[in-house]
Amino acid sequence: MRVPIEITYRNVAKRDGIEKLIHDKADKLNDFHDGIVSCRISLEQDQESKRSVKQYHVRIGLRVPPGKELVVHQKSDEEGTGEPLRTVITDAFKTMGRQLKKLKQKQRAHVKIRSEIPEPEMEQDAI
């Protein structure tokens, strides 16, 4: 990725393994679209002490020319299974990859191809 990745941690301990995973996944996004201008990632853990299982939220925000912004919100399962943070991050990047792929296809479809239109034949009047 051409630009630095901004990672924000909220109630989540910063770990080298998680940071490396994020950088690896972010670099792979260039396979889907090579014009990524900015990448912001937010990792958050719920503070609710009533739950015995940790719930994670991952948000990825990308900017792609011309002025497009793509955002993905991914959460742990609501059933309380407590997916690990790595799984939530991986799922968020998969979703972002699909969005980038769809955007790239849409941008390619907007390229207009000029078709050859035959000019009308002029009739000549007999004198």
VMD Tcl script that draws the C-alpha trace (Angstrom):
set ca {
  {0.00 0.00 0.00}
  {1.34 3.41 -0.94}
  {0.07 5.25 2.14}
  {0.63 4.43 5.80}
  {-2.11 2.54 7.57}
  {-3.70 4.29 10.57}
  {-4.68 1.83 13.30}
  {-6.70 2.90 16.34}
  {-7.06 0.67 19.41}
  {-9.94 1.14 21.87}
  {-9.94 -1.17 24.90}
  {-7.74 -3.58 22.94}
  {-4.12 -4.25 23.82}
  {-1.71 -3.47 20.99}
  {0.02 -6.68 19.91}
  {2.64 -7.21 17.23}
  {0.84 -10.28 15.84}
  {-2.40 -8.37 15.29}
  {-0.57 -5.42 13.76}
  {1.32 -7.71 11.36}
  {-1.96 -9.42 10.37}
  {-3.54 -6.03 9.61}
  {-0.59 -4.88 7.50}
  {-0.54 -8.16 5.55}
  {-4.28 -8.02 4.86}
  {-4.10 -4.33 3.91}
  {-1.30 -5.01 1.43}
  {-3.42 -7.69 -0.23}
  {-6.18 -5.12 -0.85}
  {-3.94 -3.66 -3.57}
  {-4.67 -6.80 -5.60}
  {-8.29 -5.65 -5.85}
  {-7.66 -1.94 -6.45}
  {-4.28 -0.28 -6.86}
  {-5.47 3.29 -6.29}
  {-6.06 3.22 -2.52}
  {-5.28 6.66 -1.11}
  {-5.88 6.13 2.63}
  {-6.60 3.28 5.02}
  {-7.94 3.68 8.56}
  {-8.63 0.75 10.83}
  {-10.30 0.82 14.23}
  {-10.25 -2.09 16.68}
  {-12.60 -1.93 19.63}
  {-13.69 -4.21 22.46}
  {-16.99 -3.79 24.33}
  {-16.63 -2.69 27.92}
  {-19.76 -4.41 29.18}
  {-18.70 -6.30 32.27}
  {-21.91 -8.39 32.32}
  {-20.70 -10.42 29.37}
  {-18.19 -13.12 30.06}
  {-17.28 -13.29 26.36}
  {-15.33 -10.52 24.67}
  {-17.11 -8.78 21.79}
  {-14.95 -7.08 19.16}
  {-15.76 -4.42 16.55}
  {-13.52 -3.78 13.55}
  {-14.02 -0.82 11.23}
  {-12.07 -0.35 8.00}
  {-12.29 2.88 6.03}
  {-10.63 3.29 2.62}
  {-10.48 6.18 0.19}
  {-10.19 5.43 -3.50}
  {-10.13 7.94 -6.36}
  {-12.21 9.67 -7.58}
  {-13.42 10.63 -4.11}
  {-14.95 7.27 -3.16}
  {-14.96 6.11 0.45}
  {-15.61 2.50 1.38}
  {-16.39 1.48 4.95}
  {-16.77 -1.95 6.53}
  {-18.05 -2.63 10.07}
  {-17.52 -6.15 11.37}
  {-18.58 -7.42 14.80}
  {-18.19 -10.62 16.76}
  {-21.20 -12.91 16.71}
  {-24.14 -11.65 18.74}
  {-24.81 -15.12 20.16}
  {-21.89 -14.65 22.49}
  {-19.57 -17.19 20.92}
  {-16.76 -14.68 21.30}
  {-14.92 -14.92 18.02}
  {-11.25 -14.13 18.41}
  {-10.08 -10.73 17.22}
  {-8.10 -12.33 14.38}
  {-11.27 -13.87 12.92}
  {-13.18 -10.58 13.04}
  {-10.27 -8.76 11.34}
  {-10.02 -11.42 8.64}
  {-13.77 -11.28 7.95}
  {-13.67 -7.47 7.75}
  {-10.86 -7.56 5.19}
  {-12.69 -10.20 3.13}
  {-15.74 -7.93 3.01}
  {-13.59 -4.94 2.04}
  {-11.97 -7.00 -0.72}
  {-15.40 -7.80 -2.16}
  {-16.37 -4.12 -2.04}
  {-13.16 -3.08 -3.79}
  {-13.65 -5.74 -6.45}
  {-17.21 -4.55 -7.08}
  {-16.08 -0.90 -7.25}
  {-13.29 -1.74 -9.70}
  {-15.76 -3.55 -11.98}
  {-18.16 -0.63 -11.77}
  {-15.41 1.86 -12.63}
  {-14.35 -0.23 -15.63}
  {-17.95 -0.39 -16.87}
  {-18.15 3.42 -16.90}
  {-15.39 3.69 -19.49}
  {-17.25 4.58 -22.64}
  {-16.30 2.91 -25.87}
  {-17.02 5.01 -28.91}
  {-18.87 2.94 -31.43}
  {-18.70 3.56 -35.13}
  {-21.92 5.17 -36.28}
  {-22.37 5.09 -40.04}
  {-23.06 8.46 -41.57}
  {-26.35 8.76 -43.43}
  {-26.09 8.68 -47.18}
  {-27.10 11.85 -48.97}
  {-29.38 11.53 -51.95}
  {-28.39 13.57 -54.94}
  {-31.11 15.33 -56.89}
  {-31.08 14.73 -60.61}
  {-31.04 17.92 -62.62}
}
mol new
graphics top color blue
foreach p $ca { graphics top sphere $p radius 0.5 }
foreach p [lrange $ca 0 end-1] q [lrange $ca 1 end] { graphics top cylinder $p $q radius 0.2 }
display resetview
